[in-house]
Amino acid sequence: MLLFDGETDPLFTAAGVSAAYAKMRAVWASQRSESRLRIKTWPGLGHVFVQEMQDEAFTWRDARLSGTRLG
């Protein structure tokens, strides 16, 4: 699973995202699947999906589909 959020997103507050990410980490860890969860908060960005985010998302997706592991 890949999830991005912008640090200044007015729809998803930093506190809410932090709590959700912590719960997700715990769930994935309980299944020994931490490497299959990619979450990232983008500094200074709001509720957007800018080119850099898109590039990273497509790289992640392509690696997963090809079976390549990314850090």
PADREN-172808 format. One record per residue: residue number from 1; x, y negated, z negated of N, C-alpha, C, O in turn; residue in one letter. Coordinates in steps of 0.1 Angstrom, whole numbers, plus 5000, padded with zeros to 4 digits. Layout:
BEGIN
<site nr="NUM" n_X="X" n_Y="Y" n_Z="Z" ca_X="X" ca_Y="Y" ca_Z="Z" c_X="X" c_Y="Y" c_Z="Z" o_X="X" o_Y="Y" o_Z="Z" rest="A"/>
...
This chain:
BEGIN
<site nr="1" n_X="5008" n_Y="5012" n_Z="5000" ca_X="5000" ca_Y="5000" ca_Z="5000" c_X="5009" c_Y="4988" c_Z="5000" o_X="5019" o_Y="4987" o_Z="4993" rest="M"/>
<site nr="2" n_X="5005" n_Y="4978" n_Z="5008" ca_X="5012" ca_Y="4965" ca_Z="5009" c_X="5002" c_Y="4954" c_Z="5005" o_X="4992" o_Y="4953" o_Z="5011" rest="L"/>
<site nr="3" n_X="5006" n_Y="4946" n_Z="4996" ca_X="4998" ca_Y="4934" ca_Z="4992" c_X="5007" c_Y="4922" c_Z="4990" o_X="5017" o_Y="4922" o_Z="4983" rest="L"/>
<site nr="4" n_X="5003" n_Y="4911" n_Z="4996" ca_X="5010" ca_Y="4898" ca_Z="4995" c_X="5000" c_Y="4888" c_Z="4989" o_X="4988" o_Y="4889" o_Z="4991" rest="F"/>
<site nr="5" n_X="5005" n_Y="4879" n_Z="4982" ca_X="4997" ca_Y="4867" ca_Z="4978" c_X="5006" c_Y="4855" c_Z="4977" o_X="5018" o_Y="4856" o_Z="4976" rest="D"/>
<site nr="6" n_X="5000" n_Y="4843" n_Z="4979" ca_X="5007" ca_Y="4831" ca_Z="4978" c_X="5007" c_Y="4826" c_Z="4964" o_X="4997" o_Y="4826" o_Z="4957" rest="G"/>
<site nr="7" n_X="5018" n_Y="4821" n_Z="4959" ca_X="5020" ca_Y="4816" ca_Z="4946" c_X="5009" c_Y="4805" c_Z="4942" o_X="5005" o_Y="4805" o_Z="4930" rest="E"/>
<site nr="8" n_X="5006" n_Y="4797" n_Z="4951" ca_X="4996" ca_Y="4786" ca_Z="4948" c_X="4982" c_Y="4789" c_Z="4954" o_X="4975" o_Y="4779" o_Z="4956" rest="T"/>
<site nr="9" n_X="4979" n_Y="4801" n_Z="4957" ca_X="4966" ca_Y="4804" ca_Z="4962" c_X="4955" c_Y="4801" c_Z="4953" o_X="4955" o_Y="4806" o_Z="4941" rest="D"/>
<site nr="10" n_X="4946" n_Y="4792" n_Z="4957" ca_X="4935" ca_Y="4788" ca_Z="4947" c_X="4924" c_Y="4798" c_Z="4945" o_X="4917" o_Y="4797" o_Z="4936" rest="P"/>
<site nr="11" n_X="4924" n_Y="4808" n_Z="4954" ca_X="4913" ca_Y="4818" ca_Z="4953" c_X="4917" c_Y="4830" c_Z="4944" o_X="4909" o_Y="4836" o_Z="4938" rest="L"/>
<site nr="12" n_X="4930" n_Y="4832" n_Z="4943" ca_X="4936" ca_Y="4843" ca_Z="4935" c_X="4946" c_Y="4837" c_Z="4926" o_X="4958" o_Y="4835" o_Z="4930" rest="F"/>
<site nr="13" n_X="4943" n_Y="4834" n_Z="4914" ca_X="4952" ca_Y="4827" ca_Z="4905" c_X="4964" c_Y="4836" c_Z="4901" o_X="4964" o_Y="4848" o_Z="4902" rest="T"/>
<site nr="14" n_X="4975" n_Y="4829" n_Z="4898" ca_X="4988" ca_Y="4836" ca_Z="4894" c_X="4985" c_Y="4846" c_Z="4883" o_X="4991" o_Y="4857" o_Z="4883" rest="A"/>
<site nr="15" n_X="4978" n_Y="4842" n_Z="4873" ca_X="4975" ca_Y="4851" ca_Z="4862" c_X="4967" c_Y="4863" c_Z="4866" o_X="4970" o_Y="4874" o_Z="4862" rest="A"/>
<site nr="16" n_X="4957" n_Y="4861" n_Z="4874" ca_X="4949" ca_Y="4872" ca_Z="4879" c_X="4957" c_Y="4882" c_Z="4887" o_X="4956" o_Y="4894" o_Z="4886" rest="G"/>
<site nr="17" n_X="4965" n_Y="4877" n_Z="4896" ca_X="4973" ca_Y="4885" ca_Z="4905" c_X="4983" c_Y="4893" c_Z="4897" o_X="4986" o_Y="4904" o_Z="4899" rest="V"/>
<site nr="18" n_X="4990" n_Y="4886" n_Z="4887" ca_X="4999" ca_Y="4893" ca_Z="4879" c_X="4993" c_Y="4904" c_Z="4871" o_X="4999" o_Y="4915" o_Z="4870" rest="S"/>
<site nr="19" n_X="4981" n_Y="4902" n_Z="4866" ca_X="4974" ca_Y="4913" ca_Z="4859" c_X="4971" c_Y="4925" c_Z="4868" o_X="4973" o_Y="4936" o_Z="4865" rest="A"/>
<site nr="20" n_X="4966" n_Y="4921" n_Z="4880" ca_X="4962" ca_Y="4932" ca_Z="4890" c_X="4975" c_Y="4939" c_Z="4894" o_X="4974" o_Y="4952" o_Z="4895" rest="A"/>
<site nr="21" n_X="4986" n_Y="4932" n_Z="4897" ca_X="4998" ca_Y="4939" ca_Z="4901" c_X="5003" c_Y="4948" c_Z="4890" o_X="5008" o_Y="4959" o_Z="4893" rest="Y"/>
<site nr="22" n_X="5002" n_Y="4944" n_Z="4878" ca_X="5007" ca_Y="4952" ca_Z="4866" c_X="4998" c_Y="4965" c_Z="4866" o_X="5004" o_Y="4976" o_Z="4864" rest="A"/>
<site nr="23" n_X="4986" n_Y="4964" n_Z="4867" ca_X="4977" ca_Y="4976" ca_Z="4867" c_X="4980" c_Y="4985" c_Z="4879" o_X="4981" o_Y="4997" o_Z="4878" rest="K"/>
<site nr="24" n_X="4982" n_Y="4979" n_Z="4891" ca_X="4986" ca_Y="4987" ca_Z="4902" c_X="4999" c_Y="4995" c_Z="4901" o_X="5000" o_Y="5006" o_Z="4904" rest="M"/>
<site nr="25" n_X="5009" n_Y="4988" n_Z="4895" ca_X="5022" ca_Y="4994" ca_Z="4893" c_X="5020" c_Y="5006" c_Z="4883" o_X="5026" o_Y="5017" o_Z="4886" rest="R"/>
<site nr="26" n_X="5012" n_Y="5004" n_Z="4873" ca_X="5010" ca_Y="5015" ca_Z="4864" c_X="5003" c_Y="5027" c_Z="4870" o_X="5007" o_Y="5039" o_Z="4868" rest="A"/>
<site nr="27" n_X="4993" n_Y="5025" n_Z="4879" ca_X="4987" ca_Y="5036" ca_Z="4886" c_X="4996" c_Y="5043" c_Z="4895" o_X="4997" o_Y="5055" o_Z="4895" rest="V"/>
<site nr="28" n_X="5004" n_Y="5035" n_Z="4903" ca_X="5013" ca_Y="5042" ca_Z="4912" c_X="5024" c_Y="5049" c_Z="4905" o_X="5028" o_Y="5060" o_Z="4909" rest="W"/>
<site nr="29" n_X="5029" n_Y="5043" n_Z="4894" ca_X="5039" ca_Y="5050" ca_Z="4885" c_X="5034" c_Y="5063" c_Z="4880" o_X="5041" o_Y="5073" o_Z="4879" rest="A"/>
<site nr="30" n_X="5021" n_Y="5063" n_Z="4876" ca_X="5015" ca_Y="5075" ca_Z="4870" c_X="5015" c_Y="5087" c_Z="4880" o_X="5014" o_Y="5098" o_Z="4876" rest="S"/>
<site nr="31" n_X="5015" n_Y="5083" n_Z="4893" ca_X="5015" ca_Y="5093" ca_Z="4903" c_X="5029" c_Y="5095" c_Z="4909" o_X="5031" o_Y="5102" o_Z="4920" rest="Q"/>
<site nr="32" n_X="5039" n_Y="5089" n_Z="4903" ca_X="5053" ca_Y="5090" ca_Z="4907" c_X="5054" c_Y="5085" c_Z="4922" o_X="5061" o_Y="5091" o_Z="4930" rest="R"/>
<site nr="33" n_X="5047" n_Y="5074" n_Z="4925" ca_X="5046" ca_Y="5069" ca_Z="4938" c_X="5050" c_Y="5054" c_Z="4939" o_X="5045" o_Y="5047" o_Z="4948" rest="S"/>
<site nr="34" n_X="5059" n_Y="5050" n_Z="4930" ca_X="5062" ca_Y="5036" ca_Z="4930" c_X="5068" c_Y="5031" c_Z="4943" o_X="5065" o_Y="5019" o_Z="4947" rest="E"/>
<site nr="35" n_X="5075" n_Y="5039" n_Z="4950" ca_X="5081" ca_Y="5035" ca_Z="4963" c_X="5070" c_Y="5033" c_Z="4974" o_X="5073" o_Y="5028" o_Z="4984" rest="S"/>
<site nr="36" n_X="5058" n_Y="5037" n_Z="4971" ca_X="5048" ca_Y="5036" ca_Z="4981" c_X="5039" c_Y="5023" c_Z="4979" o_X="5029" o_Y="5021" o_Z="4986" rest="R"/>
<site nr="37" n_X="5043" n_Y="5015" n_Z="4969" ca_X="5036" ca_Y="5003" ca_Z="4966" c_X="5045" c_Y="4991" c_Z="4969" o_X="5056" o_Y="4991" o_Z="4963" rest="L"/>
<site nr="38" n_X="5041" n_Y="4982" n_Z="4977" ca_X="5049" ca_Y="4970" ca_Z="4980" c_X="5040" c_Y="4958" c_Z="4977" o_X="5030" o_Y="4956" o_Z="4984" rest="R"/>
<site nr="39" n_X="5044" n_Y="4951" n_Z="4967" ca_X="5036" ca_Y="4939" ca_Z="4963" c_X="5046" c_Y="4927" c_Z="4963" o_X="5057" o_Y="4928" o_Z="4958" rest="I"/>
<site nr="40" n_X="5041" n_Y="4915" n_Z="4967" ca_X="5050" ca_Y="4904" ca_Z="4967" c_X="5042" c_Y="4891" c_Z="4966" o_X="5032" o_Y="4889" o_Z="4972" rest="K"/>
<site nr="41" n_X="5047" n_Y="4882" n_Z="4958" ca_X="5042" ca_Y="4869" ca_Z="4957" c_X="5051" c_Y="4859" c_Z="4964" o_X="5063" o_Y="4859" o_Z="4962" rest="T"/>
<site nr="42" n_X="5045" n_Y="4852" n_Z="4973" ca_X="5053" ca_Y="4842" ca_Z="4982" c_X="5053" c_Y="4829" c_Z="4975" o_X="5043" o_Y="4822" o_Z="4974" rest="W"/>
<site nr="43" n_X="5065" n_Y="4824" n_Z="4971" ca_X="5066" ca_Y="4811" ca_Z="4964" c_X="5062" c_Y="4799" c_Z="4973" o_X="5065" o_Y="4799" o_Z="4985" rest="P"/>
<site nr="44" n_X="5054" n_Y="4790" n_Z="4967" ca_X="5050" ca_Y="4778" ca_Z="4974" c_X="5039" c_Y="4779" c_Z="4984" o_X="5036" o_Y="4769" o_Z="4991" rest="G"/>
<site nr="45" n_X="5034" n_Y="4791" n_Z="4986" ca_X="5024" ca_Y="4793" ca_Z="4996" c_X="5010" c_Y="4795" c_Z="4990" o_X="5009" o_Y="4799" o_Z="4978" rest="L"/>
<site nr="46" n_X="5000" n_Y="4791" n_Z="4997" ca_X="4986" ca_Y="4792" ca_Z="4992" c_X="4979" c_Y="4804" c_Z="4998" o_X="4985" o_Y="4815" o_Z="4999" rest="G"/>
<site nr="47" n_X="4967" n_Y="4802" n_Z="5002" ca_X="4959" ca_Y="4813" ca_Z="5008" c_X="4961" c_Y="4813" c_Z="5023" o_X="4953" o_Y="4808" o_Z="5031" rest="H"/>
<site nr="48" n_X="4973" n_Y="4819" n_Z="5027" ca_X="4977" ca_Y="4819" ca_Z="5041" c_X="4983" c_Y="4832" c_Z="5044" o_X="4986" o_Y="4840" o_Z="5036" rest="V"/>
<site nr="49" n_X="4985" n_Y="4834" n_Z="5057" ca_X="4992" ca_Y="4846" ca_Z="5062" c_X="5002" c_Y="4841" c_Z="5073" o_X="4999" o_Y="4843" o_Z="5085" rest="F"/>
<site nr="50" n_X="5013" n_Y="4834" n_Z="5069" ca_X="5022" ca_Y="4827" ca_Z="5079" c_X="5030" c_Y="4838" c_Z="5086" o_X="5030" o_Y="4850" o_Z="5083" rest="V"/>
<site nr="51" n_X="5037" n_Y="4833" n_Z="5096" ca_X="5045" ca_Y="4842" ca_Z="5105" c_X="5055" c_Y="4851" c_Z="5098" o_X="5056" o_Y="4862" o_Z="5101" rest="Q"/>
<site nr="52" n_X="5062" n_Y="4845" n_Z="5088" ca_X="5071" ca_Y="4853" ca_Z="5080" c_X="5065" c_Y="4865" c_Z="5073" o_X="5070" o_Y="4876" o_Z="5072" rest="E"/>
<site nr="53" n_X="5053" n_Y="4862" n_Z="5067" ca_X="5045" ca_Y="4872" ca_Z="5061" c_X="5041" c_Y="4883" c_Z="5071" o_X="5042" o_Y="4895" o_Z="5068" rest="M"/>
<site nr="54" n_X="5036" n_Y="4878" n_Z="5082" ca_X="5032" ca_Y="4888" ca_Z="5093" c_X="5043" c_Y="4896" c_Z="5097" o_X="5042" o_Y="4909" o_Z="5099" rest="Q"/>
<site nr="55" n_X="5055" n_Y="4890" n_Z="5099" ca_X="5067" ca_Y="4898" ca_Z="5104" c_X="5070" c_Y="4909" c_Z="5094" o_X="5073" o_Y="4920" o_Z="5097" rest="D"/>
<site nr="56" n_X="5070" n_Y="4905" n_Z="5081" ca_X="5073" ca_Y="4915" ca_Z="5070" c_X="5063" c_Y="4926" c_Z="5070" o_X="5066" o_Y="4937" o_Z="5068" rest="E"/>
<site nr="57" n_X="5050" n_Y="4922" n_Z="5071" ca_X="5040" ca_Y="4932" ca_Z="5071" c_X="5041" c_Y="4942" c_Z="5082" o_X="5039" o_Y="4954" o_Z="5081" rest="A"/>
<site nr="58" n_X="5043" n_Y="4937" n_Z="5094" ca_X="5045" ca_Y="4946" ca_Z="5106" c_X="5057" c_Y="4955" c_Z="5105" o_X="5057" o_Y="4966" o_Z="5109" rest="F"/>
<site nr="59" n_X="5068" n_Y="4949" n_Z="5100" ca_X="5080" ca_Y="4957" ca_Z="5097" c_X="5077" c_Y="4968" c_Z="5088" o_X="5081" o_Y="4980" o_Z="5090" rest="T"/>
<site nr="60" n_X="5070" n_Y="4965" n_Z="5077" ca_X="5067" ca_Y="4975" ca_Z="5067" c_X="5058" c_Y="4986" c_Z="5073" o_X="5060" o_Y="4998" o_Z="5071" rest="W"/>
<site nr="61" n_X="5047" n_Y="4981" n_Z="5080" ca_X="5038" ca_Y="4991" ca_Z="5086" c_X="5045" c_Y="5000" c_Z="5096" o_X="5043" o_Y="5012" o_Z="5096" rest="R"/>
<site nr="62" n_X="5054" n_Y="4994" n_Z="5105" ca_X="5061" ca_Y="5002" ca_Z="5115" c_X="5070" c_Y="5013" c_Z="5108" o_X="5071" o_Y="5024" o_Z="5113" rest="D"/>
<site nr="63" n_X="5076" n_Y="5009" n_Z="5097" ca_X="5085" ca_Y="5018" ca_Z="5090" c_X="5077" c_Y="5029" c_Z="5084" o_X="5081" o_Y="5041" o_Z="5084" rest="A"/>
<site nr="64" n_X="5066" n_Y="5026" n_Z="5078" ca_X="5057" ca_Y="5036" ca_Z="5072" c_X="5052" c_Y="5046" c_Z="5083" o_X="5052" o_Y="5058" o_Z="5081" rest="R"/>
<site nr="65" n_X="5048" n_Y="5041" n_Z="5094" ca_X="5043" ca_Y="5049" ca_Z="5105" c_X="5054" c_Y="5058" c_Z="5111" o_X="5051" o_Y="5069" o_Z="5115" rest="L"/>
<site nr="66" n_X="5066" n_Y="5053" n_Z="5111" ca_X="5077" ca_Y="5061" ca_Z="5116" c_X="5083" c_Y="5071" c_Z="5106" o_X="5092" o_Y="5079" o_Z="5109" rest="S"/>
<site nr="67" n_X="5079" n_Y="5069" n_Z="5093" ca_X="5085" ca_Y="5077" ca_Z="5082" c_X="5098" c_Y="5072" c_Z="5076" o_X="5104" o_Y="5078" o_Z="5068" rest="G"/>
<site nr="68" n_X="5102" n_Y="5060" n_Z="5081" ca_X="5114" ca_Y="5053" ca_Z="5075" c_X="5111" c_Y="5047" c_Z="5062" o_X="5100" o_Y="5042" o_Z="5059" rest="T"/>
<site nr="69" n_X="5120" n_Y="5049" n_Z="5052" ca_X="5118" ca_Y="5043" ca_Z="5039" c_X="5124" c_Y="5029" c_Z="5039" o_X="5135" o_Y="5027" o_Z="5043" rest="R"/>
<site nr="70" n_X="5117" n_Y="5019" n_Z="5033" ca_X="5122" ca_Y="5006" ca_Z="5031" c_X="5123" c_Y="5004" c_Z="5016" o_X="5115" o_Y="5010" o_Z="5008" rest="L"/>
<site nr="71" n_X="5132" n_Y="4995" n_Z="5012" ca_X="5134" ca_Y="4992" ca_Z="4998" c_X="5123" c_Y="4983" c_Z="4992" o_X="5123" o_Y="4980" o_Z="4980" rest="G"/>
